[in-house]
C-alpha cells in the first residue's frame, strides 16, 4: 500500500496529461463539408491576420457568449450542436438558414419589449435568452434609432437597458458584416450574378461614360450595371472581414465589396472572389463534392505566395483547438481540492499529488502563454485578457516556491486557487471579442513598454498572492482548528516575504511605466487614473511593511492589511478601466463592474472576520 501511494502523484499527472493531449491533438469530427480545412483559411479582421476559425469562435462568443450553437427549439431534449465554423459558413454562404438560428443573446426585459420579441417556452428553449436574426430584424430600424440616442450618453452614465441596447446593436452589426463577407446578404444566385457582372463590365463602363457625356446608351445595361455597383458599394461600407488576398503578398488584403468596385472600373476580378462564389453556390445547393473541390483549389492557389499566412493561420487553429488555458484551469481545480483535503487528514500523498498536478497545469499554462506570444509577436501582456493569464502564471510560480520551502500545502492552494481564478477571469474577458487584437498605436512601441507591463503585472500577481495567503489564514483560523501556532507564524512569514517582493516589482514597474510614457507621450507622469492606481499599490505595500517594521501591526493586522491589498490591486487592475477616461482605459467592460463590486464586498467581509475577537476563532479556541 505504501508503494502504491508513492505512485499516486505520477499516475494522476500522467492521466491528466493524457487527457489534455488527446483533446489537443484530436482533430474535429469529420463531416461531409470540410469545415476543418475551411477554418484554416487566412483573412484579415480588426487589423490582424487570423484564420476563419478564430473569426468564427470570437464572433459567436461575442454574439452568443458561447463558442458552439445548439439549434433551438429543442426536440425531445436533443438539440443539434453546431460548431462555430459550421455556423460561420452558413452565415456567409447560406444566411437563409443561419438567420433562423437563435444566436443573439438578449436578456434585458425592457429591450425584449422594445424589439417585440416572442415569449420563450422554456421546455423547448433551454434559457429563453437567445433569439434569431429573423425575430429581431423587423425592429432593426427602431433599435438603430435607440442606439443613436444612447451613443450620446456617456458610457459611465448609461442604464442597464441602454448598455443592453448598445451591446445587442453591436452584435447585430457584426452579424451583418459577416453576412456580407463573401457575397451580398440578399443575393439568390451569387455565382451566376458575379459571372453576369463580369461579362457586362465593358458594356457597363461604356454606358456609364455615355450617360455622363449626355450621349445615347443602353438603358438596360446601364441599370443592371449601376444596380450591381450600388450593391457592392453597400457591402464595402460595412466593416466586413478582408478575405481577398492582394496580388502581391506585400500588399493589403481587401473586402469583396471593395474588390468588385475596383472591377467596375475595368480592373480584373480577383480570383479569390470567384473561388468564394463557387464555394457559396455549392454550399447553398448542398453539393459537398463541389464545395470541397472549390475549397481545395482556392487553398492551392494561395501557395506559395501566401504560404506564411497559411502556416500562421494553421498554427492559430491548432492553438484554438488545444485550449491550453481551459485545460490548465480544470487541472488547477483538481489540484487545489487535493491540497485543501491534505490539510484535514495530513496526507502527504494528497499534497504531493497536488504539487505534481500544479506542475503539469503550469507547463500547459506556460505553453499557452508562449504560444500566444509567438502568434502575436508581442510581450505577454497586451490587454486585460493577457494580463489575467500572466498574473495567474506569476502567482503559480510564487505558490510553487512557497510550497517548495514550507511543504505544508499552503503554497499549493495559493498556486491552484489564483491560477484557477485568473483563468476564469480571462475566460469571461474573452466574451468581448478577439483576445489577440492588434495593440493600439499609442501602446505599440518600445522595449520600455514590454518591461513595464511585465514588471507591474508581476507586482499585481505578488500582491494577490499575499492577499490569498491572508484569506487562507482567516478561513482556517475562524472556521477550522487547523491553524495552529506554527502554521499561523508560517503564513505570516509568507505574507511578509511576498509583500516585500510585491513592493519591489510594483515600484520598478511603475518607474518603467514612467520612462515609457516619457518616450511615448513626452511626460514621465500625468496623474492618469491607471498611473494613480499603480502608485496606490506601491504606497499600500510600502505602508504594510512600515506598519510591520514599526510594530504597529502584528500577525492578524498583517493579514487584514494584505486582504485590503486585494481591493487596492483589483481597483488598479480593473476599476480604473471602467472610468472610461485616461490614456489607459482600453479594456473597458461593463460586465466586470458587478463582479468587481462583489469581489470588494467579499474582501471587506473577510476583513470583518479577521477583526473578530480571538475567542470567536475556532483555532484559538482549540489552543486555549
N, C-alpha and C positions, 0 to 999 in steps of 0.2 A: 504493500500500500504506500509506503514511504517513497519507493522508487517511482511509482505511478504519479504521485504528487509532484515530483521533480520534473516530470514530463508535461504536466498540465499547461504551463505557460507556453511551451513550444507548440503543443497541439492546437491550442486556441489561436495562437498567432498564425500558424500555417493555414488553419481553416479559414480565418478571415482574409488572409492574403489570397487564398484560392478563390474565395467568393468575389473579392474585388477584381481579380484578374479575369475571371470568367465573364463578369459583367462588362469589363472594359474591352475585352478582346472579341466578344461575341458579336458578330455583325447583326444588323437588324434583320428581322424575319423576311424571307424572300416573298415578293409579290409579283404579280404579272407585270405591272408597270414598274420600271426600275427607279423607284423613288430614291434609293440609296445613291445611285450614280447621279441623279438629278441634284441631290443635296450637295454634291461636291462641286457644282458649277460655280465659278467665281463671279463676283459682281462688286460694285462699289455702292455703299449706302452710308449716310451720315459721316462721310469723309474718310472712310477706310475700306480697304479690300477685305471681303469676307465671303464665305460660301453661302449658298442658298440655305443650308442647314441652319446657320446662325440667324439669318434673316427670318426663317420660319419659326424657330424656337423663341427668339426675342420678341417677334411680333405677336405671336399667340400668347406669350406670357404677359405682354403689355396689354393686350386686348381682353384676354380671358382670365389672366392671373394663374394660368396653368400651361404646361408645355404639351399637353395632349387634349384631345377633344372627344367627349362622349356625345354622340349624336342623339340628343333627346328628341322627342319624348321616349322614355324607356318602354320597352315591350317585354313584359314578364321579367322585369328586373335584370335584363341582359342587354345593356347598351353596347353599341359598337364603338370601340375605342379607335380613334383615328390619330395617327402621328402628326406632328407639326408639319412635316414635309408633304404628306398627302394633303393636308388641309391647304397648304400654300399653293400646290399645283392646281387644286380646284379653284382657289380664289383667282389665280392668274389666268387659268385657261378654260375653266368651266364655272364661271361665277353664278350661273343659274342654279346650280346645285349648292354651292357654298353659301349663297345668300339665305338659304333656308335653315342653315345650321345655327344653333344658339351659342354664339361665341362672345357676345358683348355682355360684360358684367355690369348690371345696373341695379344697385341696391338701395338707392335713396328714394323713399316713398314719394316725396314731392316731385322728383324728376320722373318717376314712373307715371305719375298722374299727368304731368305735362306732356309726355310722349304718348299718352293714351295706350299704354302697354297692357296686354291682357293679363288677367289674374292667372297664376300658375296652379295647376293641380299637383301638389307635392308628391302624390302617389306615382306620378309619371315624370316629374321634373325634380331631380334629387335635391335641389336647393332653392329653386324658384327665383334665381337671381340672374339668369342668363337669357338673352334674347337674340333673335336673328336680325340680320340687315333688313329683311322683308318686313319685320314687325316695327322697326324704328324708322325706316326710310320715309313713310308718309308724313312724319313730323320733323323731317330733317331741316327744312327751312325755318320752322319755329325754333328748333334747337340752335340753329345758326344765329338767329337774331338774339336769342337769350345769351349765347356765348359772347357776342359782340358787346352786349351790355355788361357782362361780368368782367370782360377784359379791362374795362375802365375802372374797376375796383381793385385797390391794392391787394396783392395776394395774401398778406397777413390779416386783412380785414374781411376776407370772404367767409360766408357762412358755409355750413356743410353742404347745403343744397348748391350753392354757387361753385364750390370746389368740384362737386359731382358733375355739374354742367360742363365745366372745362375738361374734366377727365374723359367723360363719355364722348364729347365732341372730338377730342384729340384721337381717341380710339377709332371713331368713325372715319376721320380724315386719313389716318394711317391705312385703314382697310380700303378706302377708296384709292389711295396711292398704289396699293398692292394690286388692286383690280385693273389698274391702267399701266401695269409694268410692261407687259409684253404685247398687249392689244387693247383697243378701246373697250371700255367695260360693257357697252351695249351692242357690240358687234355680233352678227349672226353667223357669218362665214368669213373669218378673218383671212384665211389663206387665199380665198378667191378674191376678196376685196383688195388685198395687197397686190395680187397679180394684175388685177384690172387697173389699179392706180399706177403701177409701174409701166403698164402699156400705154396709158393715156398721158404720161408726163410730157412728152414733146408737144402733143396737140394742146394740152392744158396750158403749158407755158406760152405757146403761140396765141391761144385765145385770150389769156390774161393781158399779154402785151398789146394785142389788138384792141381790147376793151379800154385799156388805159390811154391808147393813142386815138381813141374815137373812131376806130375802123371797124369794119364788119368782122364778126367772129361767130363761131359755132356756139349757140346758147346752151345746148345740151352738154357739150363737153366742158364749157366754162362752169356751169352749175355743178356738175359732178366733181370737177377738179377742186373748185372752191370749197365744196362741202367736205371733201376729204381733208383739205388743208386746215379747215376750221376744226375738224375732229382731232387732227394731230396737234394743233395748237392747244386745244383743251387738255390733251394728255401732257404736253410739255409744261403746262402751267402748274401741274401737280409735282410735288417733291418725291416722285417715284424713284425706286432703285435704279441705278445705272447698270444695265445688263448688256449694253452693246460695247464690245471692246474696240479700241481705236485701231486704225490700220497700222499705225506704228506703235509698238509696245511702250514706247516712251511717252505716247500721247495720253489724252484724257478719255476716260470712259464716258459714254453718252446714254441718255434716255432714249427709248424707242421713239417717242414723240418728236424729240429734237432731231433725231437722225432722219425721220421722214420729212420734216420741214426742210432739211438740207437737200433731200432728194427732190423736193418740189421745186428747187432752184436749178435742177439739172444735174446734180451730183448723183453718183450711183448709190443704190440702196445697200447698206452694209449687209453681208451675208448672214450675220447673226440674227437680224430681224426676220429674214426668211426662214431661218432654222427654227426660231421660236414659233413662228406662224405655223410651220409644218407640225411641230410638236403639239401646239394648241389644237389644231384641226384634228389630229389623230386622237388626242386625249378626249376631246368632246364627243367624238364618234365611237369611243371605246375600242379603238384599233391599237391593241397592245403592240403588235409587231411594228407598225409604222411609227408609233411613238418612240419605242426603244431604238429603232434604226435611226431616226432623226436625231435622237439624243446622242447616239454613238458617233454619228457623222459630225455633229457640232463639237463634241469633245475632241475628236481627231483634228478638226480644223484649228483648234487652239494650240496645237503642238507644231513646231517647238517654240513659236514666238511667245506664247503665254504659259509656257511650262512652269516658270517660277510662281506665277499667280495660281496655277492649278495645284502645285505642291503645297503652297501656303494654305489654300482652301481645304485641301485634303487633310492637312495636319490639324486644322481647326475643327474639322468634322470629327476626327478621332478624339480630340480634346473634349468636345461636346458629348461624345458617346461615353468616354471614360468617366466623366463626372467625378473628378478626384475629391472635390470638397464635400460632396454628398457622401461619398464612401468614407472619408475621414470622419465626418460628422457622426455617422452610425457607429463607427468603432469607438469614438470618444465616449459616446453614451454608455456602451457596454463596459468600457474600461473604468469610467467614473463610478458606475454602480459596484463593480468588483472592489474598487478601492474603498468605497464607503462601507461595504459589508465587512471588509477586513478589519475595520475599527471595532466592530462589535464582537467578533469571535476571535480576534487577534490571529487571523490566519495569514501566515507568511505566504502560503500558496496563492491566495487571492491577491495579496499585494503584489507579488511578483508577476502574476498574470496580468494585472492591471498595467504595470510598468511596461511589460512586453507589448501589450496591445497599443498603449500610448506611443511607444516607439514606432510601431507599424503605421499608426494613423499619422504620426509626424512625418514619416517618409513619404506617405501619399500626399499629405498636405504640402510638403516641400516640393514634390514633383509637380503638383498643380501650380504652385507659385512660380516655379522656374519656367514651366511650360508657357504660362501666361506672359511672363517677361520676354521670352523669346518671340512669341507671336506678336506682341505689341512693339518689341524693340524699345521698351521703356523700363524705368526703375519699378520696383514692386508696388509703389503706391502712386496712383494717378487719379483716384476718385474715392468716394466714400466706400464703395463696394470693395475695392482692393485694399483700402485701409483696414477694413474689418478683417479681411483674410490675413493681412500682415500682423495686425495686433494680436490676433489669436495665435499665429505662428510664433511670435516672440514670447507670448505668455507661456506657451507649451515648453519652450526651451527653459525658461526660468523655473517652471514647475518641475521639470525633469532634473534640473540642477539641485533644487531643494530636496527632491526625493533621493538623489544620489548621496547627499550629505547626511540627511536625517533618517531615511529609510523607515518612515512611520506612516506612509500612505497619504500624508497631508499634501505633499508636493504633487502626488499623482492626481488627487482630487482637484487641485488647482489647475493642473495642466489640462485634464479632461474637461473640467467644468467650463473654463474660459474658452478652450478650443471649441467646445460644442456651442456655447452661447454666441461667440463671434461669427461662427459659420451660419448659425440660424439668422443672425442679423444680416449677413451677406446675402443669404437666400431671399430674404424679404426685400432687400435693396435692389435685387435683380429684377423685380417686377417693373421697375421704372424704365427698363429698356436695355440696350446694349451695354454690357459691363466693360467692354473693351473699346469704348468710344474714343475718338481722337481727342487729345488734350487741346484745350483752348490755347490760342496763340500766346496769351499772356503767361501761361504756365509751361508752354513747350519751349523751355530754354536750356539752361546750362547745368554744369556739374553741381553748382551750389543747391539747386532745387532738389536734385536726387539725394544729396547728403542730408539736406534739411528734412525732407519728408521721412526718410528712413530713421533719422535720429529722433525726431519729435514723436513719431508713432511708436518707437521703442520706449520712449518716456511714457506715452499713454498706456502701453501694454504693462509696463512695470508698475505704474500706479494702480491699475486694475488688479494686478496680482496681489499687491499689498492689501487692497480692499477686499479681495476674495478670501485671503487668509484671515482677515478680520471677521468676515462673515462666518467662516468655519469656527472661529473662536467663540462667537456668540451662540451659534446653533448648538455646538457641542456642550458649551457651558450651561446654557439655560435649559435645554430640553433633554440632555443626557447626563450620565455620570462618568463619561469617558474623558472629560477634561481634567485630568489630574494635575498636580502642581508642576511636574516635569513637562507635560505636554503644553501647559499654558506658557511656561517660560520659553519653550522651543518655538511656539507660534509667535511670541512677542519678538524673539530674536530674528525670526524670518521676516516679520513685518518691518522691523527696523532696518535690516540689511537691504530689503527690496526698496524701501523709501529712499535710502541713500543712493541706490542705483537709479531710481526714477528721477531724483533731483538732478543728478549729473546729466542724464540724457535729455530730459526736458529742457534744461538750461542750454546745453550745447545745441539742441535742435532749434531752439528759439533764436539763438545768436546766428546760427547758419541761415535761418529764415530771413533775418535782417540783412545779412550780406547779400543773399539772393535778391531781396526786394530792392536793395540799393542799386544793384546792377540792372534789374529789370524795370523798376519804376522810378529810380532816381532818388529814393529816400530809404533810410535804414528802418525807420519806424513811423507809422502813421496813425496809430491808435485805431486800427481796423478791428472790428469785433473778434475776428479769428486771432489776431495778434494779441488782443487783450486776454482772450481765453487761454492762449498758450502761456502768457505771463502769469495768469492766476494759478495755473498748475504749478509752475515753478515756485511761486510765493507760498502756496499751500504746503507743498512738500518741504520747503525750507522751514516753514513755521512749525511743522510737526517735529522736525529734527531739533529746532531751537527749544521747543517745549520739553522734549525728552532730555536734551542735554542739561537744561536748567532745572530739571527735577519737578517741573510744574505738572507733568502728567506721568502716570506710571503705566502698568500693564493694560488696564482697561481703558484708560484715557487714550493710550496709543491706538488701541483697537478702534475706538469710536472715531478718532480723527482720521484713521485710514479709511473707514467706511465713508466718511464725508468726502474723502478724496475721489470716490466713485462718482459722486454727484458733480464735483468740480470738473472731472475729466469728461464725463458724458456731456456736460454742457459745452465744453470746448470742442468736443468731437462732433456733436450733432446740433446742439442748441443754437449756436451762432449761425449755422447754415439756414436755420428756419426763420431768422430775422429777414432774410431776403435782401440784405443790404451789404455793402462792403465788397472788396475785391476777391474775397474767398468764398462767397455764397454760391458755389457751383453745385453743391449736392443737395439742394433743397428738395424736401419730400414731405408732403402734408401728413402722410400716414404715420411718419415717425413721431409726430408730436404726442399722440396719445400714449405710445409706448414709452417715450422718454419721460412723460409725466408719471406714468405708473412706476417706472424704474426709480425715479427720485423719491416718490412716496414710499416705496418699499425700503429704500436705504434709510430714510428717516425713521421708519418703523423699527428697523434693526438697531439704529442708534438708541431709540427709546428702550428697547430690550437691554441694550448694553448699559444703560444708566440705572437699571433696576438694582435695588439693594442686593448684596451678596446672598442674603438669606432666601431670596426667591430663585436663586440659580441651583439647579439640581446637583451640579458638580460640586459647588461649595457646600451644599447640604451634606453631600456624601463625605466630604473631608472633615466635617465637624464631629 
